[in-house]
């Protein structure tokens, strides 16, 4: 009895705060097959994007070069940077900012912009001990993987947002 009352109160509180689940990913209805093309053949981003688009219901074609009559998600630029944010008394870096920036565009099969060229930049700070580099490398690798997942989600949300806007 008490448990069901607590669940009911929590459900009402959650509904009152304005929380709602995110709608399913919406791709443009006339998108057709999509090909993800990147300049860097060793980047994991194109594969992650292709998998995410495929899970959203898009037909994804693999390959490096753009084919005709296929929508193309172009990864125009992908850059990583690590810059010192703070230093200690000996002039050694103590904290870094890890930055990840991607410039992309989505072109329809007819070559027209579905999502015009735009950039997304992510940044995370991490502490680096000059005496213990093992932990720093692991933390940086973990942050990099997390940022790659977040970048994939950000790009797909931009495509989703563009598909929900009314066409002029």
C-alpha positions in Angstrom: 0.0 0.0 0.0 2.7 2.5 1.0 4.9 1.4 -1.9 2.1 2.1 -4.5 1.4 5.5 -2.8 5.1 6.4 -3.1 5.2 5.4 -6.7 2.0 7.4 -7.5 3.4 10.5 -5.7 6.7 10.2 -7.6 4.9 9.8 -10.9 2.8 12.9 -10.2 5.9 14.8 -9.2 7.7 13.8 -12.3 4.8 14.7 -14.5 4.5 18.1 -12.8 8.1 19.1 -13.4 7.7 19.0 -17.2 9.8 15.9 -17.8 9.0 13.9 -20.8 10.8 11.2 -22.8 12.6 12.3 -25.9 10.6 11.4 -29.1 12.0 8.8 -31.4 14.6 9.9 -33.9 13.0 11.3 -37.0 14.8 11.3 -40.3 13.6 13.2 -43.4 11.0 11.1 -45.1 12.5 11.5 -48.6 16.1 10.9 -47.4 16.6 7.5 -49.0 19.8 5.6 -48.6 22.6 7.5 -46.8 26.4 7.2 -47.1 28.7 8.6 -44.4 31.9 10.0 -46.0 34.9 11.2 -43.9 38.3 12.5 -44.9 40.0 10.5 -42.2 39.9 6.8 -43.0 41.0 5.8 -39.4 38.4 7.8 -37.6 35.8 5.8 -35.6 33.2 8.6 -36.1 31.8 7.5 -39.5 31.2 4.0 -38.4 29.5 5.2 -35.2 27.3 7.6 -37.2 26.4 4.9 -39.8 25.4 2.5 -37.0 23.3 5.1 -35.3 21.5 6.1 -38.5 20.9 2.4 -39.3 19.3 1.9 -35.9 17.1 4.9 -36.6 15.8 3.2 -39.7 17.9 4.7 -42.4 19.4 2.5 -45.1 23.2 3.0 -44.8 25.6 2.4 -47.6 29.3 1.7 -46.8 32.2 3.2 -48.8 34.6 6.1 -48.9 33.5 7.9 -52.0 30.1 9.5 -52.4 27.8 7.7 -54.8 25.2 9.3 -57.0 21.5 9.2 -56.0 22.4 8.7 -52.4 22.2 11.2 -49.6 25.6 11.9 -48.2 26.6 12.8 -44.6 30.0 14.5 -45.2 32.4 14.7 -42.2 34.4 17.7 -43.6 36.7 18.2 -40.6 37.5 16.4 -37.4 40.0 17.9 -34.9 41.2 17.0 -31.4 43.2 19.4 -29.2 44.5 19.3 -25.7 45.5 22.6 -24.1 46.8 23.3 -20.6 44.4 25.2 -18.4 46.4 25.5 -15.2 50.1 25.1 -14.2 51.9 24.4 -10.9 54.7 26.3 -9.3 57.3 24.5 -11.4 55.5 25.4 -14.6 54.1 21.9 -15.3 50.6 21.6 -16.6 48.1 20.4 -13.9 44.8 20.6 -15.8 44.0 20.3 -19.5 41.0 21.0 -21.7 40.3 18.3 -24.2 38.5 19.7 -27.3 36.8 17.8 -30.1 35.4 19.7 -33.1 33.6 18.3 -36.1 32.4 20.1 -39.2 29.7 18.2 -41.2 26.9 18.6 -43.7 24.1 16.4 -44.9 23.3 16.5 -48.6 20.3 14.9 -50.2 20.5 12.7 -53.3 19.9 15.7 -55.5 22.8 17.6 -53.9 20.7 20.0 -52.0 21.4 20.8 -48.3 19.3 18.9 -45.8 21.5 20.0 -42.9 23.8 22.9 -44.0 27.5 22.8 -43.1 27.9 23.4 -39.4 30.4 22.8 -36.6 30.0 21.1 -33.2 32.6 21.5 -30.6 32.8 19.6 -27.3 35.2 20.3 -24.4 36.1 18.5 -21.2 38.6 19.3 -18.5 40.7 16.8 -16.8 43.4 16.9 -14.1 46.9 15.6 -15.0 49.4 14.7 -12.4 53.0 15.3 -13.6 54.2 12.5 -11.4 51.5 9.8 -12.3 51.1 9.7 -16.1 49.4 6.3 -16.2 46.2 7.6 -14.7 46.2 10.6 -16.9 46.4 8.5 -20.1 43.5 6.3 -19.0 41.4 9.3 -18.1 42.1 11.0 -21.4 41.2 7.8 -23.3 38.0 7.4 -21.4 37.1 11.1 -22.0 37.9 10.7 -25.7 35.5 7.7 -26.1 32.8 9.5 -24.2 33.2 12.6 -26.4 33.0 10.5 -29.6 29.7 9.0 -28.4 28.4 12.5 -27.5 29.5 13.8 -30.9 27.7 11.1 -32.7 24.5 11.8 -30.7 24.9 15.6 -31.3 25.2 15.1 -35.1 22.2 12.8 -35.2 20.1 15.3 -33.1 21.0 18.0 -35.6 19.7 15.8 -38.4 16.6 15.1 -36.4 16.0 18.8 -35.7 16.4 19.6 -39.4 13.9 16.9 -40.4 11.3 18.2 -37.9 11.4 21.8 -39.3 8.7 22.6 -41.9 10.0 22.9 -45.4 9.5 26.4 -47.0 
